């Protein structure tokens, strides 16, 4: 059973661990120790900040670590709980999935109290941390598998009041694009569990890869801070895109299966369109080159919908069924609010 060294009702700043029993060949009584920080001061919202849901996604891990070091109780009103590297074994191994149990943290919800390490962590969030929280921030990027146009994103939740709050918080991140996405690859997602508990859920896809530009780190760190001010936790003034002299964010959605382009066969993937570019249904956005038969014409990847290229596959070597590109069409705030 997962044990924590922190008292979540205590005021002030505490640094500790989530300790998850993990008995292995060279550590019969070992625990996986996942760093966690909580800072509380007076009345206000409780915000749960999560990085490293996937271990190879670093932008959010760094943003959460920096915030955990920098924040002092007088800087906020309410409570913040930060777990910079949620799938800690995966973060240590630079992998998307946990090397201990092969689990994807973002498919492990609602979790199990006596399950594998990943499911135990998911269960603790589902039963202890989500119920404590008003706001859940789960920061992702494309990791080693995808490269995203840096964006905040969300599900189109059915509850209109929850949706309106999530939209406002999504836009408070201040990214050039915001993105409504669909789950085309399984269930058990962390944000879905938090949404089902009625929480204001904020998620991101902040670029990708392991060579992260300074500008993308800034988007992660400034956006997170801005959202924390927006939800009433951190003291400060919300910076809007308008106040920064930027044009409004481009709101997009990819809610249909045809928006998600899967490789029809294996080979070497070549993208032909830059991220963030508008494409039209029927455009060729890339090719799969045949490794074993380079004399054959490559297989074109054809857009099946019109919109902006919001993400592409990062590794060139591609297996049949890998998602190689996603096209998200522009929508208005009014359309999303009324959908
Ligand atoms: Zn992720």
py3Dmol code that shows the C-alpha trace and the ligand (Angstrom):
import py3Dmol

protein = """\
ATOM      1  CA  UNK A   1       0.000   0.000   0.000  1.00  0.00           C
ATOM      2  CA  UNK A   2       1.350   3.415  -0.990  1.00  0.00           C
ATOM      3  CA  UNK A   3       2.565   5.520   1.952  1.00  0.00           C
ATOM      4  CA  UNK A   4       3.270   9.247   1.977  1.00  0.00           C
ATOM      5  CA  UNK A   5       5.528  11.157   4.339  1.00  0.00           C
ATOM      6  CA  UNK A   6       3.513  14.377   3.872  1.00  0.00           C
ATOM      7  CA  UNK A   7       0.553  15.749   5.783  1.00  0.00           C
ATOM      8  CA  UNK A   8      -1.666  17.414   3.212  1.00  0.00           C
ATOM      9  CA  UNK A   9      -3.626  19.437   5.776  1.00  0.00           C
ATOM     10  CA  UNK A  10      -0.521  21.065   7.288  1.00  0.00           C
ATOM     11  CA  UNK A  11       0.275  24.710   6.470  1.00  0.00           C
ATOM     12  CA  UNK A  12       3.714  25.712   5.193  1.00  0.00           C
ATOM     13  CA  UNK A  13       6.102  23.964   2.826  1.00  0.00           C
ATOM     14  CA  UNK A  14       6.881  20.260   2.988  1.00  0.00           C
ATOM     15  CA  UNK A  15       9.175  18.176   0.799  1.00  0.00           C
ATOM     16  CA  UNK A  16       8.760  14.411   0.918  1.00  0.00           C
ATOM     17  CA  UNK A  17       7.944  11.265  -0.980  1.00  0.00           C
ATOM     18  CA  UNK A  18       5.223   8.945  -2.136  1.00  0.00           C
ATOM     19  CA  UNK A  19       6.594   5.544  -1.156  1.00  0.00           C
ATOM     20  CA  UNK A  20       5.379   2.625  -3.229  1.00  0.00           C
ATOM     21  CA  UNK A  21       6.284  -0.929  -2.152  1.00  0.00           C
ATOM     22  CA  UNK A  22       8.393  -2.595  -4.812  1.00  0.00           C
ATOM     23  CA  UNK A  23       9.973  -5.869  -3.838  1.00  0.00           C
ATOM     24  CA  UNK A  24      12.608  -7.083  -6.292  1.00  0.00           C
ATOM     25  CA  UNK A  25      15.568  -9.484  -6.463  1.00  0.00           C
ATOM     26  CA  UNK A  26      18.097  -7.166  -4.832  1.00  0.00           C
ATOM     27  CA  UNK A  27      15.660  -5.200  -2.670  1.00  0.00           C
ATOM     28  CA  UNK A  28      13.200  -7.435  -0.871  1.00  0.00           C
ATOM     29  CA  UNK A  29      11.812  -4.604   1.273  1.00  0.00           C
ATOM     30  CA  UNK A  30      12.386  -1.736  -1.192  1.00  0.00           C
ATOM     31  CA  UNK A  31      10.099   1.208  -1.935  1.00  0.00           C
ATOM     32  CA  UNK A  32       9.985   3.380  -5.041  1.00  0.00           C
ATOM     33  CA  UNK A  33      10.306   6.946  -3.681  1.00  0.00           C
ATOM     34  CA  UNK A  34       8.549   9.594  -5.753  1.00  0.00           C
ATOM     35  CA  UNK A  35       9.410  13.195  -4.787  1.00  0.00           C
ATOM     36  CA  UNK A  36       6.436  15.377  -3.852  1.00  0.00           C
ATOM     37  CA  UNK A  37       6.174  18.935  -2.513  1.00  0.00           C
ATOM     38  CA  UNK A  38       3.210  20.612  -0.867  1.00  0.00           C
ATOM     39  CA  UNK A  39       2.913  24.286   0.024  1.00  0.00           C
ATOM     40  CA  UNK A  40      -0.153  25.623   1.817  1.00  0.00           C
ATOM     41  CA  UNK A  41      -1.123  29.036   3.076  1.00  0.00           C
ATOM     42  CA  UNK A  42      -4.639  30.073   4.121  1.00  0.00           C
ATOM     43  CA  UNK A  43      -7.882  29.824   2.155  1.00  0.00           C
ATOM     44  CA  UNK A  44      -7.816  29.238  -1.594  1.00  0.00           C
ATOM     45  CA  UNK A  45      -7.909  26.563  -4.261  1.00  0.00           C
ATOM     46  CA  UNK A  46      -5.920  23.341  -4.116  1.00  0.00           C
ATOM     47  CA  UNK A  47      -3.927  22.794  -7.296  1.00  0.00           C
ATOM     48  CA  UNK A  48      -2.223  19.509  -8.187  1.00  0.00           C
ATOM     49  CA  UNK A  49       0.698  20.004 -10.601  1.00  0.00           C
ATOM     50  CA  UNK A  50       1.998  16.895 -12.378  1.00  0.00           C
ATOM     51  CA  UNK A  51       4.972  16.400 -14.703  1.00  0.00           C
ATOM     52  CA  UNK A  52       6.487  13.195 -16.011  1.00  0.00           C
ATOM     53  CA  UNK A  53       3.246  11.248 -16.422  1.00  0.00           C
ATOM     54  CA  UNK A  54       5.348   9.917 -19.290  1.00  0.00           C
ATOM     55  CA  UNK A  55       8.981   9.613 -18.228  1.00  0.00           C
ATOM     56  CA  UNK A  56      10.552  10.945 -21.432  1.00  0.00           C
ATOM     57  CA  UNK A  57       8.627  14.250 -21.388  1.00  0.00           C
ATOM     58  CA  UNK A  58      10.886  16.783 -19.697  1.00  0.00           C
ATOM     59  CA  UNK A  59       9.380  20.255 -20.186  1.00  0.00           C
ATOM     60  CA  UNK A  60       6.757  19.773 -17.480  1.00  0.00           C
ATOM     61  CA  UNK A  61       9.145  17.957 -15.123  1.00  0.00           C
ATOM     62  CA  UNK A  62      11.571  20.878 -15.199  1.00  0.00           C
ATOM     63  CA  UNK A  63       8.790  23.472 -14.828  1.00  0.00           C
ATOM     64  CA  UNK A  64       7.369  21.654 -11.776  1.00  0.00           C
ATOM     65  CA  UNK A  65      10.808  21.150 -10.176  1.00  0.00           C
ATOM     66  CA  UNK A  66      11.662  24.833 -10.543  1.00  0.00           C
ATOM     67  CA  UNK A  67       8.336  25.893  -9.090  1.00  0.00           C
ATOM     68  CA  UNK A  68       8.710  23.482  -6.151  1.00  0.00           C
ATOM     69  CA  UNK A  69      12.078  25.015  -5.303  1.00  0.00           C
ATOM     70  CA  UNK A  70      11.069  28.635  -5.837  1.00  0.00           C
ATOM     71  CA  UNK A  71       7.657  28.861  -4.159  1.00  0.00           C
ATOM     72  CA  UNK A  72       7.282  29.914  -0.556  1.00  0.00           C
ATOM     73  CA  UNK A  73       3.997  29.934   1.375  1.00  0.00           C
ATOM     74  CA  UNK A  74       3.664  33.745   1.260  1.00  0.00           C
ATOM     75  CA  UNK A  75       3.577  33.598  -2.562  1.00  0.00           C
ATOM     76  CA  UNK A  76       0.242  31.804  -2.637  1.00  0.00           C
ATOM     77  CA  UNK A  77      -3.165  31.550  -1.068  1.00  0.00           C
ATOM     78  CA  UNK A  78      -4.497  28.006  -0.983  1.00  0.00           C
ATOM     79  CA  UNK A  79      -2.487  24.844  -1.514  1.00  0.00           C
ATOM     80  CA  UNK A  80      -0.243  23.493  -4.256  1.00  0.00           C
ATOM     81  CA  UNK A  81       0.850  19.864  -4.491  1.00  0.00           C
ATOM     82  CA  UNK A  82       3.660  19.246  -6.975  1.00  0.00           C
ATOM     83  CA  UNK A  83       4.864  15.887  -8.292  1.00  0.00           C
ATOM     84  CA  UNK A  84       7.485  16.729 -10.943  1.00  0.00           C
ATOM     85  CA  UNK A  85       8.114  13.138 -12.126  1.00  0.00           C
ATOM     86  CA  UNK A  86       4.906  11.174 -11.627  1.00  0.00           C
ATOM     87  CA  UNK A  87       6.072   8.041 -13.416  1.00  0.00           C
ATOM     88  CA  UNK A  88       9.356   8.230 -11.531  1.00  0.00           C
ATOM     89  CA  UNK A  89      10.858   4.886 -12.654  1.00  0.00           C
ATOM     90  CA  UNK A  90      10.135   5.886 -16.285  1.00  0.00           C
ATOM     91  CA  UNK A  91      11.696   9.337 -15.771  1.00  0.00           C
ATOM     92  CA  UNK A  92      14.862   7.734 -14.383  1.00  0.00           C
ATOM     93  CA  UNK A  93      15.009   5.408 -17.383  1.00  0.00           C
ATOM     94  CA  UNK A  94      14.130   8.103 -19.983  1.00  0.00           C
ATOM     95  CA  UNK A  95      11.220   6.003 -21.187  1.00  0.00           C
ATOM     96  CA  UNK A  96       7.540   6.681 -21.773  1.00  0.00           C
ATOM     97  CA  UNK A  97       6.428   3.608 -19.827  1.00  0.00           C
ATOM     98  CA  UNK A  98       7.586   2.326 -16.445  1.00  0.00           C
ATOM     99  CA  UNK A  99      10.449  -0.174 -16.741  1.00  0.00           C
ATOM    100  CA  UNK A 100       9.229  -1.807 -13.494  1.00  0.00           C
ATOM    101  CA  UNK A 101       5.847  -2.993 -14.738  1.00  0.00           C
ATOM    102  CA  UNK A 102       5.675  -1.937 -18.394  1.00  0.00           C
ATOM    103  CA  UNK A 103       2.709   0.327 -17.591  1.00  0.00           C
ATOM    104  CA  UNK A 104       1.721   3.591 -19.203  1.00  0.00           C
ATOM    105  CA  UNK A 105       0.705   5.863 -16.285  1.00  0.00           C
ATOM    106  CA  UNK A 106      -1.754   7.541 -18.615  1.00  0.00           C
ATOM    107  CA  UNK A 107      -3.633   4.263 -19.174  1.00  0.00           C
ATOM    108  CA  UNK A 108      -3.518   3.092 -15.535  1.00  0.00           C
ATOM    109  CA  UNK A 109      -6.498   5.005 -14.086  1.00  0.00           C
ATOM    110  CA  UNK A 110      -8.431   4.613 -11.832  1.00  0.00           C
ATOM    111  CA  UNK A 111      -5.660   2.284 -10.600  1.00  0.00           C
ATOM    112  CA  UNK A 112      -5.554  -0.433  -7.923  1.00  0.00           C
ATOM    113  CA  UNK A 113      -4.522  -0.180  -4.243  1.00  0.00           C
ATOM    114  CA  UNK A 114      -2.498  -3.408  -4.374  1.00  0.00           C
ATOM    115  CA  UNK A 115      -1.626  -3.473  -8.078  1.00  0.00           C
ATOM    116  CA  UNK A 116       1.713  -2.879  -9.799  1.00  0.00           C
ATOM    117  CA  UNK A 117       3.661   0.304  -8.921  1.00  0.00           C
ATOM    118  CA  UNK A 118       2.074   2.398 -11.681  1.00  0.00           C
ATOM    119  CA  UNK A 119      -1.478   1.320 -10.787  1.00  0.00           C
ATOM    120  CA  UNK A 120      -0.849   2.027  -7.083  1.00  0.00           C
ATOM    121  CA  UNK A 121       0.238   5.588  -7.898  1.00  0.00           C
ATOM    122  CA  UNK A 122      -2.826   6.032 -10.126  1.00  0.00           C
ATOM    123  CA  UNK A 123      -5.062   4.752  -7.319  1.00  0.00           C
ATOM    124  CA  UNK A 124      -3.535   7.212  -4.826  1.00  0.00           C
ATOM    125  CA  UNK A 125      -4.235  10.091  -7.187  1.00  0.00           C
ATOM    126  CA  UNK A 126      -7.784   8.867  -7.868  1.00  0.00           C
ATOM    127  CA  UNK A 127      -8.714   8.344  -4.216  1.00  0.00           C
ATOM    128  CA  UNK A 128      -6.595  10.891  -2.287  1.00  0.00           C
ATOM    129  CA  UNK A 129      -5.058  13.681  -4.404  1.00  0.00           C
ATOM    130  CA  UNK A 130      -7.868  14.312  -6.905  1.00  0.00           C
ATOM    131  CA  UNK A 131     -10.532  14.565  -4.176  1.00  0.00           C
ATOM    132  CA  UNK A 132      -8.296  17.122  -2.373  1.00  0.00           C
ATOM    133  CA  UNK A 133      -7.851  19.203  -5.542  1.00  0.00           C
ATOM    134  CA  UNK A 134      -9.882  21.850  -7.350  1.00  0.00           C
ATOM    135  CA  UNK A 135      -7.480  22.077 -10.265  1.00  0.00           C
ATOM    136  CA  UNK A 136      -5.392  19.276 -11.836  1.00  0.00           C
ATOM    137  CA  UNK A 137      -2.551  20.284 -14.192  1.00  0.00           C
ATOM    138  CA  UNK A 138      -0.991  17.397 -16.137  1.00  0.00           C
ATOM    139  CA  UNK A 139       1.888  18.578 -18.339  1.00  0.00           C
ATOM    140  CA  UNK A 140       2.822  16.503 -21.360  1.00  0.00           C
ATOM    141  CA  UNK A 141       4.953  16.903 -24.439  1.00  0.00           C
ATOM    142  CA  UNK A 142       5.539  14.541 -27.338  1.00  0.00           C
ATOM    143  CA  UNK A 143       8.425  12.754 -25.608  1.00  0.00           C
ATOM    144  CA  UNK A 144      10.605  10.788 -27.955  1.00  0.00           C
ATOM    145  CA  UNK A 145       7.700   9.684 -30.154  1.00  0.00           C
ATOM    146  CA  UNK A 146       5.941  12.896 -31.229  1.00  0.00           C
ATOM    147  CA  UNK A 147       6.729  16.553 -31.879  1.00  0.00           C
ATOM    148  CA  UNK A 148       3.861  18.954 -31.131  1.00  0.00           C
ATOM    149  CA  UNK A 149       3.252  22.544 -31.956  1.00  0.00           C
ATOM    150  CA  UNK A 150       3.548  23.703 -28.307  1.00  0.00           C
ATOM    151  CA  UNK A 151      -0.039  23.947 -27.096  1.00  0.00           C
ATOM    152  CA  UNK A 152      -2.335  23.687 -24.128  1.00  0.00           C
ATOM    153  CA  UNK A 153      -5.129  21.204 -24.748  1.00  0.00           C
ATOM    154  CA  UNK A 154      -8.266  19.644 -23.306  1.00  0.00           C
ATOM    155  CA  UNK A 155     -11.094  17.192 -23.803  1.00  0.00           C
ATOM    156  CA  UNK A 156     -14.516  18.431 -24.817  1.00  0.00           C
ATOM    157  CA  UNK A 157     -16.086  17.531 -21.439  1.00  0.00           C
ATOM    158  CA  UNK A 158     -19.910  17.273 -21.453  1.00  0.00           C
ATOM    159  CA  UNK A 159     -20.508  19.513 -18.399  1.00  0.00           C
ATOM    160  CA  UNK A 160     -20.796  23.040 -19.817  1.00  0.00           C
ATOM    161  CA  UNK A 161     -19.699  24.878 -16.660  1.00  0.00           C
ATOM    162  CA  UNK A 162     -16.632  22.626 -16.261  1.00  0.00           C
ATOM    163  CA  UNK A 163     -15.887  23.046 -19.983  1.00  0.00           C
ATOM    164  CA  UNK A 164     -16.055  26.860 -19.764  1.00  0.00           C
ATOM    165  CA  UNK A 165     -13.617  26.913 -16.813  1.00  0.00           C
ATOM    166  CA  UNK A 166     -11.272  24.481 -18.576  1.00  0.00           C
ATOM    167  CA  UNK A 167     -11.350  26.592 -21.752  1.00  0.00           C
ATOM    168  CA  UNK A 168     -10.418  29.747 -19.830  1.00  0.00           C
ATOM    169  CA  UNK A 169      -7.555  27.971 -18.028  1.00  0.00           C
ATOM    170  CA  UNK A 170      -6.360  26.371 -21.285  1.00  0.00           C
ATOM    171  CA  UNK A 171      -6.178  29.817 -22.890  1.00  0.00           C
ATOM    172  CA  UNK A 172      -4.425  31.254 -19.805  1.00  0.00           C
ATOM    173  CA  UNK A 173      -1.380  29.133 -20.721  1.00  0.00           C
ATOM    174  CA  UNK A 174      -0.884  31.650 -23.556  1.00  0.00           C
ATOM    175  CA  UNK A 175       0.293  29.236 -26.288  1.00  0.00           C
ATOM    176  CA  UNK A 176      -0.066  30.137 -29.995  1.00  0.00           C
ATOM    177  CA  UNK A 177      -2.326  27.115 -30.490  1.00  0.00           C
ATOM    178  CA  UNK A 178      -4.821  25.426 -28.204  1.00  0.00           C
ATOM    179  CA  UNK A 179      -6.160  22.036 -29.121  1.00  0.00           C
ATOM    180  CA  UNK A 180      -9.196  19.886 -28.339  1.00  0.00           C
ATOM    181  CA  UNK A 181      -8.222  16.240 -28.672  1.00  0.00           C
ATOM    182  CA  UNK A 182      -9.867  12.825 -28.755  1.00  0.00           C
ATOM    183  CA  UNK A 183      -8.583   9.571 -27.240  1.00  0.00           C
ATOM    184  CA  UNK A 184      -7.793   7.325 -30.194  1.00  0.00           C
ATOM    185  CA  UNK A 185      -5.445   5.001 -28.293  1.00  0.00           C
ATOM    186  CA  UNK A 186      -7.096   3.473 -25.269  1.00  0.00           C
ATOM    187  CA  UNK A 187      -8.740   4.358 -21.964  1.00  0.00           C
ATOM    188  CA  UNK A 188      -7.612   4.869 -18.364  1.00  0.00           C
ATOM    189  CA  UNK A 189      -6.242   8.386 -18.871  1.00  0.00           C
ATOM    190  CA  UNK A 190      -5.320  10.546 -15.889  1.00  0.00           C
ATOM    191  CA  UNK A 191      -7.172  13.668 -17.159  1.00  0.00           C
ATOM    192  CA  UNK A 192     -10.335  11.663 -17.823  1.00  0.00           C
ATOM    193  CA  UNK A 193     -10.415  10.393 -14.219  1.00  0.00           C
ATOM    194  CA  UNK A 194      -9.905  13.958 -12.925  1.00  0.00           C
ATOM    195  CA  UNK A 195     -12.558  15.301 -15.328  1.00  0.00           C
ATOM    196  CA  UNK A 196     -15.008  12.631 -14.184  1.00  0.00           C
ATOM    197  CA  UNK A 197     -14.468  13.879 -10.624  1.00  0.00           C
ATOM    198  CA  UNK A 198     -15.512  17.354 -11.836  1.00  0.00           C
ATOM    199  CA  UNK A 199     -12.074  18.959 -11.589  1.00  0.00           C
ATOM    200  CA  UNK A 200     -10.785  21.891 -13.605  1.00  0.00           C
ATOM    201  CA  UNK A 201      -8.232  19.959 -15.676  1.00  0.00           C
ATOM    202  CA  UNK A 202      -5.444  21.670 -17.612  1.00  0.00           C
ATOM    203  CA  UNK A 203      -3.194  19.659 -19.928  1.00  0.00           C
ATOM    204  CA  UNK A 204      -0.486  20.493 -22.452  1.00  0.00           C
ATOM    205  CA  UNK A 205       1.607  19.128 -25.286  1.00  0.00           C
ATOM    206  CA  UNK A 206       4.676  21.350 -25.093  1.00  0.00           C
ATOM    207  CA  UNK A 207       6.734  20.398 -28.131  1.00  0.00           C
ATOM    208  CA  UNK A 208       8.564  17.088 -27.906  1.00  0.00           C
ATOM    209  CA  UNK A 209      11.870  15.311 -28.031  1.00  0.00           C
ATOM    210  CA  UNK A 210      14.918  15.584 -25.832  1.00  0.00           C
ATOM    211  CA  UNK A 211      16.486  18.590 -27.564  1.00  0.00           C
ATOM    212  CA  UNK A 212      14.151  21.208 -26.143  1.00  0.00           C
ATOM    213  CA  UNK A 213      14.551  24.828 -27.300  1.00  0.00           C
ATOM    214  CA  UNK A 214      14.819  27.498 -24.582  1.00  0.00           C
ATOM    215  CA  UNK A 215      11.705  29.130 -26.060  1.00  0.00           C
ATOM    216  CA  UNK A 216       9.694  25.958 -25.366  1.00  0.00           C
ATOM    217  CA  UNK A 217      10.959  25.769 -21.771  1.00  0.00           C
ATOM    218  CA  UNK A 218       9.775  29.367 -21.389  1.00  0.00           C
ATOM    219  CA  UNK A 219       6.325  28.443 -22.739  1.00  0.00           C
ATOM    220  CA  UNK A 220       6.150  25.635 -20.161  1.00  0.00           C
ATOM    221  CA  UNK A 221       7.329  27.690 -17.194  1.00  0.00           C
ATOM    222  CA  UNK A 222       5.622  31.012 -17.961  1.00  0.00           C
ATOM    223  CA  UNK A 223       2.385  29.266 -18.948  1.00  0.00           C
ATOM    224  CA  UNK A 224       2.273  27.190 -15.765  1.00  0.00           C
ATOM    225  CA  UNK A 225       2.862  30.250 -13.596  1.00  0.00           C
ATOM    226  CA  UNK A 226       0.200  32.198 -15.495  1.00  0.00           C
ATOM    227  CA  UNK A 227      -2.388  29.428 -15.061  1.00  0.00           C
ATOM    228  CA  UNK A 228      -1.642  29.287 -11.321  1.00  0.00           C
ATOM    229  CA  UNK A 229      -2.355  33.025 -11.094  1.00  0.00           C
ATOM    230  CA  UNK A 230      -5.454  32.610 -13.298  1.00  0.00           C
ATOM    231  CA  UNK A 231      -6.996  29.997 -10.964  1.00  0.00           C
ATOM    232  CA  UNK A 232      -6.418  32.224  -7.933  1.00  0.00           C
ATOM    233  CA  UNK A 233      -3.557  30.330  -6.252  1.00  0.00           C
ATOM    234  CA  UNK A 234      -0.441  32.418  -6.946  1.00  0.00           C
ATOM    235  CA  UNK A 235      -0.366  36.108  -6.218  1.00  0.00           C
ATOM    236  CA  UNK A 236       0.324  38.205  -9.324  1.00  0.00           C
ATOM    237  CA  UNK A 237      -1.216  39.593 -12.482  1.00  0.00           C
ATOM    238  CA  UNK A 238      -2.367  37.307 -15.295  1.00  0.00           C
ATOM    239  CA  UNK A 239      -0.523  38.015 -18.532  1.00  0.00           C
ATOM    240  CA  UNK A 240      -2.806  37.630 -21.523  1.00  0.00           C
ATOM    241  CA  UNK A 241      -1.686  37.250 -25.118  1.00  0.00           C
ATOM    242  CA  UNK A 242      -3.219  40.674 -25.692  1.00  0.00           C
ATOM    243  CA  UNK A 243      -1.198  42.278 -22.863  1.00  0.00           C
ATOM    244  CA  UNK A 244       1.936  40.699 -24.376  1.00  0.00           C
ATOM    245  CA  UNK A 245       1.126  42.146 -27.810  1.00  0.00           C
ATOM    246  CA  UNK A 246       0.410  38.753 -29.377  1.00  0.00           C
ATOM    247  CA  UNK A 247      -2.517  37.829 -31.672  1.00  0.00           C
ATOM    248  CA  UNK A 248      -5.280  35.649 -30.203  1.00  0.00           C
ATOM    249  CA  UNK A 249      -4.521  31.927 -29.835  1.00  0.00           C
ATOM    250  CA  UNK A 250      -5.613  29.709 -32.718  1.00  0.00           C
ATOM    251  CA  UNK A 251      -8.231  27.351 -31.290  1.00  0.00           C
ATOM    252  CA  UNK A 252      -8.278  23.961 -32.987  1.00  0.00           C
ATOM    253  CA  UNK A 253      -9.868  20.560 -32.569  1.00  0.00           C
ATOM    254  CA  UNK A 254      -9.190  17.044 -33.811  1.00  0.00           C
ATOM    255  CA  UNK A 255     -12.192  15.048 -32.650  1.00  0.00           C
ATOM    256  CA  UNK A 256     -12.603  12.638 -35.577  1.00  0.00           C
ATOM    257  CA  UNK A 257     -10.582   9.530 -36.369  1.00  0.00           C
ATOM    258  CA  UNK A 258      -9.733  10.848 -39.855  1.00  0.00           C
ATOM    259  CA  UNK A 259      -7.812  13.714 -38.202  1.00  0.00           C
ATOM    260  CA  UNK A 260      -5.309  11.147 -36.862  1.00  0.00           C
ATOM    261  CA  UNK A 261      -3.188   9.765 -39.724  1.00  0.00           C
ATOM    262  CA  UNK A 262      -1.729   6.307 -39.114  1.00  0.00           C
ATOM    263  CA  UNK A 263       1.096   4.771 -41.138  1.00  0.00           C
ATOM    264  CA  UNK A 264      -0.456   2.312 -43.632  1.00  0.00           C
ATOM    265  CA  UNK A 265       2.820   0.375 -43.738  1.00  0.00           C
ATOM    266  CA  UNK A 266       6.270   0.334 -42.167  1.00  0.00           C
ATOM    267  CA  UNK A 267       9.251   2.285 -43.466  1.00  0.00           C
ATOM    268  CA  UNK A 268      11.046   5.612 -43.169  1.00  0.00           C
ATOM    269  CA  UNK A 269       8.692   8.527 -42.562  1.00  0.00           C
ATOM    270  CA  UNK A 270       9.326  11.867 -44.248  1.00  0.00           C
ATOM    271  CA  UNK A 271       7.180  14.871 -43.292  1.00  0.00           C
ATOM    272  CA  UNK A 272       6.615  17.377 -46.121  1.00  0.00           C
ATOM    273  CA  UNK A 273       4.794  20.133 -44.201  1.00  0.00           C
ATOM    274  CA  UNK A 274       6.059  22.212 -41.275  1.00  0.00           C
ATOM    275  CA  UNK A 275       4.321  22.023 -37.903  1.00  0.00           C
ATOM    276  CA  UNK A 276       1.632  24.654 -37.446  1.00  0.00           C
ATOM    277  CA  UNK A 277       1.036  24.952 -41.208  1.00  0.00           C
ATOM    278  CA  UNK A 278      -2.489  24.900 -42.641  1.00  0.00           C
ATOM    279  CA  UNK A 279      -3.211  21.927 -44.926  1.00  0.00           C
ATOM    280  CA  UNK A 280      -6.228  21.011 -47.047  1.00  0.00           C
ATOM    281  CA  UNK A 281      -7.930  17.626 -47.307  1.00  0.00           C
ATOM    282  CA  UNK A 282      -6.187  15.709 -50.111  1.00  0.00           C
ATOM    283  CA  UNK A 283      -2.773  17.344 -49.572  1.00  0.00           C
ATOM    284  CA  UNK A 284       0.187  15.020 -49.270  1.00  0.00           C
ATOM    285  CA  UNK A 285       1.715  15.722 -45.830  1.00  0.00           C
ATOM    286  CA  UNK A 286       4.426  13.055 -45.912  1.00  0.00           C
ATOM    287  CA  UNK A 287       5.724   9.802 -47.324  1.00  0.00           C
ATOM    288  CA  UNK A 288       6.674   6.367 -46.056  1.00  0.00           C
ATOM    289  CA  UNK A 289       9.807   5.256 -47.906  1.00  0.00           C
ATOM    290  CA  UNK A 290      10.336   1.530 -48.342  1.00  0.00           C
ATOM    291  CA  UNK A 291      13.480   0.503 -46.534  1.00  0.00           C
ATOM    292  CA  UNK A 292      13.737  -2.815 -48.343  1.00  0.00           C
ATOM    293  CA  UNK A 293      12.509  -1.620 -51.767  1.00  0.00           C
ATOM    294  CA  UNK A 294      13.802   1.920 -52.307  1.00  0.00           C
ATOM    295  CA  UNK A 295      13.072   1.500 -56.032  1.00  0.00           C
ATOM    296  CA  UNK A 296       9.339   1.492 -55.262  1.00  0.00           C
ATOM    297  CA  UNK A 297       7.533   4.832 -55.057  1.00  0.00           C
ATOM    298  CA  UNK A 298       7.042   5.891 -51.435  1.00  0.00           C
ATOM    299  CA  UNK A 299       3.582   5.582 -49.878  1.00  0.00           C
ATOM    300  CA  UNK A 300       2.000   9.053 -49.621  1.00  0.00           C
ATOM    301  CA  UNK A 301       0.376  10.171 -46.351  1.00  0.00           C
ATOM    302  CA  UNK A 302      -2.688  12.105 -47.492  1.00  0.00           C
ATOM    303  CA  UNK A 303      -4.604  14.569 -45.293  1.00  0.00           C
ATOM    304  CA  UNK A 304      -8.148  13.280 -44.791  1.00  0.00           C
ATOM    305  CA  UNK A 305      -9.323  16.564 -43.270  1.00  0.00           C
ATOM    306  CA  UNK A 306      -8.392  20.250 -43.478  1.00  0.00           C
ATOM    307  CA  UNK A 307      -6.734  22.214 -40.681  1.00  0.00           C
ATOM    308  CA  UNK A 308      -3.391  22.861 -39.018  1.00  0.00           C
ATOM    309  CA  UNK A 309      -0.665  20.245 -38.692  1.00  0.00           C
ATOM    310  CA  UNK A 310      -0.574  20.116 -34.881  1.00  0.00           C
ATOM    311  CA  UNK A 311       1.749  17.135 -34.330  1.00  0.00           C
ATOM    312  CA  UNK A 312       3.991  14.764 -36.270  1.00  0.00           C
ATOM    313  CA  UNK A 313       5.800  11.558 -35.498  1.00  0.00           C
ATOM    314  CA  UNK A 314       9.364  12.235 -34.286  1.00  0.00           C
ATOM    315  CA  UNK A 315      11.364   9.068 -35.072  1.00  0.00           C
ATOM    316  CA  UNK A 316      11.693   8.558 -38.822  1.00  0.00           C
ATOM    317  CA  UNK A 317      11.663   4.764 -38.645  1.00  0.00           C
ATOM    318  CA  UNK A 318       7.970   3.947 -38.514  1.00  0.00           C
ATOM    319  CA  UNK A 319       5.915   0.819 -38.011  1.00  0.00           C
ATOM    320  CA  UNK A 320       2.547   0.180 -39.579  1.00  0.00           C
ATOM    321  CA  UNK A 321      -0.141   1.770 -37.390  1.00  0.00           C
ATOM    322  CA  UNK A 322       2.089   4.458 -35.846  1.00  0.00           C
ATOM    323  CA  UNK A 323       0.423   7.866 -35.718  1.00  0.00           C
ATOM    324  CA  UNK A 324       2.477  10.011 -38.110  1.00  0.00           C
ATOM    325  CA  UNK A 325       0.458  13.252 -38.178  1.00  0.00           C
ATOM    326  CA  UNK A 326      -2.597  14.923 -36.651  1.00  0.00           C
ATOM    327  CA  UNK A 327      -4.601  17.642 -38.369  1.00  0.00           C
ATOM    328  CA  UNK A 328      -6.695  19.960 -36.200  1.00  0.00           C
ATOM    329  CA  UNK A 329      -9.276  22.293 -37.702  1.00  0.00           C
ATOM    330  CA  UNK A 330      -9.772  25.836 -36.467  1.00  0.00           C
ATOM    331  CA  UNK A 331     -12.883  26.438 -34.356  1.00  0.00           C
ATOM    332  CA  UNK A 332     -14.278  29.447 -32.518  1.00  0.00           C
ATOM    333  CA  UNK A 333     -14.682  29.730 -28.767  1.00  0.00           C
ATOM    334  CA  UNK A 334     -18.453  30.004 -29.284  1.00  0.00           C
ATOM    335  CA  UNK A 335     -18.512  26.728 -31.272  1.00  0.00           C
ATOM    336  CA  UNK A 336     -16.637  24.909 -28.497  1.00  0.00           C
ATOM    337  CA  UNK A 337     -18.828  26.384 -25.764  1.00  0.00           C
ATOM    338  CA  UNK A 338     -22.045  25.354 -27.520  1.00  0.00           C
ATOM    339  CA  UNK A 339     -20.902  21.966 -28.940  1.00  0.00           C
TER     340      UNK A 339
END
"""
ligand_1 = """\
1
ZN
Zn 2.616 12.361 -22.403
"""
view = py3Dmol.view(width=600, height=400)
view.addModel(protein, "pdb")
view.setStyle({"model": 0}, {"cartoon": {"style": "trace"}})
view.addModel(ligand_1, "xyz")
view.setStyle({"model": 1}, {"stick": {}})
view.zoomTo()
view.show()
